[in-house]
């Protein structure tokens, strides 16, 4: 199990967290997504390490930008 943590600074509401969670959940091997709206922090658990560009692309698809923490 691998955990990747990063920031998504543009999130402002529950709809934002839902969009981010939905897109990240589509990535193969992802088992859990935790989004903290207050801190803008996202933790992604997966069976194996997920390439950063795949995460960036998923967050972009949700309409946001991922920033390494």
PyMOL commands that set and color helices and strands:
alter all, ss='L'
color gray80, all
select helices_A, chain A and resi 14-25+52-61
alter helices_A, ss='H'
color red, helices_A
select strands_A, chain A and resi 2-7+30-36+41-46+67-68
alter strands_A, ss='S'
color yellow, strands_A
deselect
rebuild
show_as cartoon
